[in-house]
Amino acid sequence: PSAEEDGGDSEAAAQTEGGELHLFEENARGATLGESSFNRNWLTAAYGYDAVSSFLDKTIVCSGSTLGQKTAIESYLRAMVTQFDVTKCKSKGCDQGFHNYLHYSGGLNGAEGIGRIEVHGQGKGIINNLGL
């Protein structure tokens, strides 16, 4: 039911239990985080090689395609701002580095406001990232 149909109970429940956050992968056969010079550089510039080396072989998750319930998006955005505050990375595209770091380091797991994170493989959800 919509929020209007259930008197707003579903949104209230999402705020107390945590909402859903949906992340969308790019083409896994195109390049990994480490194979993509852009993604590798954003990650290593912000965090250093040692902090990110364990997930350079992982699929790129697109920062520009993030959906979720209000409470989860607010929590996600707070986490993204915190990454900027911590790293001071100002390179164009660092948001993608922050996004992948938060996902693969587990930085969003258990975050207040996020009850569930679903990662959609490329072409498997409502968004289809090419990421060549």
C-alpha positions in Angstrom: 0.0 0.0 0.0 1.0 3.6 -0.5 1.8 5.9 2.4 -1.6 7.5 1.9 -3.3 4.1 2.0 -1.7 2.9 5.1 -1.8 6.2 6.9 2.0 6.6 6.5 2.8 3.5 8.5 5.2 2.1 5.9 7.3 5.2 5.9 7.2 5.3 9.7 8.3 1.7 9.9 11.2 2.4 7.4 12.4 5.2 9.6 12.5 3.1 12.7 13.7 -0.2 11.2 15.8 1.3 8.4 14.9 1.6 4.7 16.0 -0.2 1.6 19.0 1.0 -0.4 19.5 -0.1 -3.9 22.9 -0.1 -5.6 23.6 -0.9 -9.3 26.7 -2.6 -10.8 28.3 -1.7 -14.0 29.3 -4.3 -16.6 31.4 -6.8 -14.7 33.1 -7.9 -17.9 34.0 -4.4 -18.9 36.5 -3.6 -16.1 36.9 -4.2 -12.3 37.6 -1.3 -9.9 41.4 -2.0 -10.3 41.3 -2.4 -14.1 39.5 1.0 -14.6 42.1 3.7 -14.3 39.5 6.2 -13.2 38.0 4.1 -10.4 41.4 2.9 -9.2 42.7 6.4 -9.1 39.6 7.8 -7.2 40.0 5.0 -4.6 43.7 5.2 -4.1 43.8 9.0 -4.1 41.1 9.1 -1.4 42.2 6.1 0.7 45.6 4.8 -0.3 46.4 1.5 -2.0 46.6 -0.5 1.1 43.0 0.4 2.2 41.4 -0.5 -1.1 43.6 -3.3 -2.5 41.3 -6.1 -1.2 38.5 -5.0 -3.4 40.2 -3.8 -6.6 39.1 -7.1 -8.3 35.4 -6.3 -7.6 32.7 -5.0 -10.0 32.3 -1.3 -10.2 29.1 0.0 -8.5 27.8 3.2 -10.1 27.4 6.1 -7.7 25.1 7.9 -10.0 22.5 5.2 -9.8 21.5 4.9 -6.2 17.8 4.5 -5.1 16.1 3.9 -1.8 13.6 4.9 0.8 14.0 8.3 2.2 15.6 7.2 5.5 18.2 5.0 3.7 19.1 7.7 1.2 19.5 10.2 4.0 21.9 7.8 5.8 23.7 7.1 2.6 24.2 10.8 1.8 25.5 11.4 5.4 28.0 8.6 4.8 29.1 10.1 1.5 29.6 13.6 3.0 31.6 12.0 5.8 33.9 10.4 3.3 34.6 13.8 1.8 35.2 15.2 5.2 37.7 12.4 6.1 39.5 12.1 2.8 39.3 15.7 1.5 39.3 14.2 -2.0 38.4 16.9 -4.5 39.1 15.1 -7.8 36.2 15.0 -10.2 34.7 11.6 -9.7 35.7 11.0 -6.1 32.1 10.4 -5.2 32.3 7.1 -7.2 35.4 6.2 -5.1 33.5 7.0 -1.9 30.5 5.0 -3.1 32.5 1.9 -3.9 34.6 2.2 -0.7 31.5 2.4 1.4 30.0 -0.6 -0.3 33.0 -2.9 -0.4 34.5 -1.9 3.0 31.1 -2.5 4.6 30.8 1.1 5.7 27.0 1.1 5.0 26.3 -2.2 6.8 24.4 -1.5 10.0 24.2 2.2 9.4 21.3 3.9 11.1 18.5 4.3 8.7 19.6 1.5 6.3 17.8 -1.7 7.0 18.7 -3.6 3.8 21.1 -3.1 0.9 20.4 -4.7 -2.4 23.0 -4.7 -5.1 21.6 -5.3 -8.6 23.9 -6.8 -11.2 24.2 -5.0 -14.5 21.0 -5.5 -16.5 19.2 -7.2 -13.6 17.3 -4.3 -12.0 15.4 -1.3 -13.1 18.6 0.5 -14.0 21.0 -0.8 -16.6 24.5 0.7 -16.3 26.8 0.1 -19.2 30.1 1.2 -17.7 32.4 0.3 -20.5 
